[in-house]
Amino acid sequence: MGWRSNRWPAYRPRPRVARLSVADLDRVHASASRFVARSAVLAEIGADVQLARGRVYFWRGEGDLMARVTPLSRQTLLLEAPRGNGWVEHKQGSTRAVLAALERDIYGTF
């Protein structure tokens, strides 16, 4: 085995976005909007919730994207934050778990 041995980890493809119905997307958007309105932390920073391209986007202010939630199935969501030219995965789970992770951020990731 020389220096060309295959030591790279196996490539893990990005999760596929689920094509949800308009009603399901509206349900996710409404629950995220209610969560932001009830959360003292997210309401304080002025988080705005927007539904676009089958995902729910969280904006900190005008032009400052905080995070996005991607539906993987009807019950499973993926929380991602922008970094450089891509996205970093932070939490995968139910609506409640994903939104709680967004609120609990103590590192300033979002």
N, C-alpha and C positions, 0 to 999 in steps of 0.2 A: 504494500500500500504506500503510494507516494503522496505527494502533496495534492494530488487531484482526487483524493477519495471523496465520496459523497457524504459530507458532514452537514450539509444544510438540512434544516428541518423540513418536513413535508409541507408543501404549500397548502394553506387552509383557505379555501375560496370564501368570498364574502357571502353573507346570508342573502337569500333571495327575498325581494319585496313581495309580499302577498298582495294580490289584486282583490281588494275588498270592495264590497258594494258601497254605494254612496251613503246608504243608511248606516253601515258599520263605520265608515270613516267619520261621518257626522257624530256618531256616538263617542268615538275616541276623542274627537275635537272638543265636544261638549264636556266630557269628563276632565280633560286637561284644562279647559277654561275654568271650570268650577274649582279644580284643585288649586290653580294659581290664585283665584279670588279668595279662597279660604286660607291660603298659606301666608303667614305674616312675612316670611323671608322673601318669597317671590313677589308678593305685592309691594314690598318695600323697594325692591330694585326696579320695579315697573316692568315686569315681564309681560310680554304680549304674545299671544298664541295665534298662529296662523296655519291654516290647512292649505297645502299646495303640493301638487304632483304625488298625491297618495301618501304624504307624510305630514306630520305635525311639527312645525318649527316654533322654537321659543326664541324671541328677540328680546334683548336687554334694553335696547333703545333703538333709535333710528339708525339702521345700517349696522348694528352690532349683533350678529347672530350668536346665540348662547348655546343652543343644542337642538337636536332633532330627534323625533321618535319615529321609528320605522316599523310598520306592522309586518310581522313574520307569519302570523296566522290570525285567526279571529281572537284568540286569547293571549298570544305571545307578542310582546313588543320589544324593540331594541332601542336603547338610548345611546346616542352618539354625539360627540362634540367635534367641532371643526379644529383641525390642526394642520397648518401649512396648506397644502393643496388637497388634503384628503380628510377622512373622518376616522376618529378613534372610537372603538366600542367601549362602553362603560358598564352597562347593565342590560341584562336580558331577562325578561320575566313578564309578570302580569302588569296590568295598567297601574295598579297601586304600588307595586314594587319599583317600577321604573320611575314613576313620578316622585316617590319617596326618596329615591337615590338622587334625583335632581335637587330636591329640597335640602337633603342632608349634606351636600357638598361643603367640606370645610377646607379644601385645598385651593379653592378658586379656579377649579377646572372649568366651570361653566360661567 
